[in-house]
Amino acid sequence: MAECIAIESTSMSARAFFEVEKRPQNLESSCLKLQEFSQLQKEEGRKLVVITSGGTTVPLEHRAVRFIDNFSTGSRGAASAEYFLEAGYAVIFLHRKEALLPFYRHFNCSQFLEHLAVNDERSHVSVKDDVVPKLLSVLLRYQDVSNQKRFLMLEFTTVTDYLFLLRAAAEAVHVIGRNAMLYLASAVSDFYIPSTELPEHKIQSSGKPLTVTLQAVPKMFGLLVQDWAPDAFIVSFKLETNKELLLQKSEGALDKYQHNVVVGNVLETRKRQVIIVTSGEVEGVAISKEELHQGVEIELKLVDNLAKKHSRYCRETKE
Ligand code: 9Z3
């Protein structure tokens, strides 16, 4: 089927979006979890990071059969969550349903059954010996943070779900003040179809091209920085495919919203190098071929760098 996608630039305001669009069904219970979790971390005196991870979808129908999606795998967010947990943070992990998850990402689901063995009596299942070392190491790390109640996962699918959830999380971590960080690694749709313009049922194919008009998703970042999480240390990500544009676009984003850090990355090289842009400073973070070969992940260095910046931010703004 030939399809044509037109994008219109007129857009409703960020605040109006939340009045008009349908909130996710489980939003109230998510809000409650976010508030309880944040309060607990406050009592424990922990730092807390909200990580967003994975792409968002744009449905083309209310009863969505078709939707627009993007490339994001959730690898950046999932790896970063583990390193923040290792650094002592509590983590709220807002992720695209079915994107990579912290801890689980180390195992390939399609090989799940290959890892298991059945005893001779066919009454008991165990994990094969060769999988035990890796499973044990991941499982112990996972159980530690779960027992300490330091890890909360909540999922989204559409861009609308994502924005409602992000607002709820940013508002919930307000109790943590400057000890909260927002680490916005999700690849968020820039264009969507407002619910008032969505057909109820599956679009019928008539053999002719389909033209879909998308509106710009209202820019929420200003509201996030100023209203939802004014004290938090905010890290946004800038993605480009043209590396010549990356620095200028990253600096532009920082200048526009006056938050703390923009991490810039190029699609093809995102697992090997990023730039970290703060006001007045640009640093490159990269992993060498040798490190890559050894399985070192760039998120290890990225999280270490950002955790140090966050500590400095907490110290400086206290004085
Ligand atoms: C990123 O740039 C992330 O690093 C990636 C990670 C999505 C590239 P993966 O999920 O990839 O590990 O496969 N996230 C932000 C992307 C984005 O859409 N940024 C917007 C922009 O560049 C600002 S919100 O304009």
Boltz pocket constraint, residues with backbone or C-beta under 6 A from the ligand:
constraints:
  - pocket:
      binder: B
      contacts: [[A, 53], [A, 54], [A, 55], [A, 71], [A, 72], [A, 73], [A, 74], [A, 75], [A, 76], [A, 77], [A, 184], [A, 185], [A, 186], [A, 187], [A, 188], [A, 236], [A, 237], [A, 238], [A, 239], [A, 240], [A, 263], [A, 265], [A, 267], [A, 270]]
      max_distance: 6.0
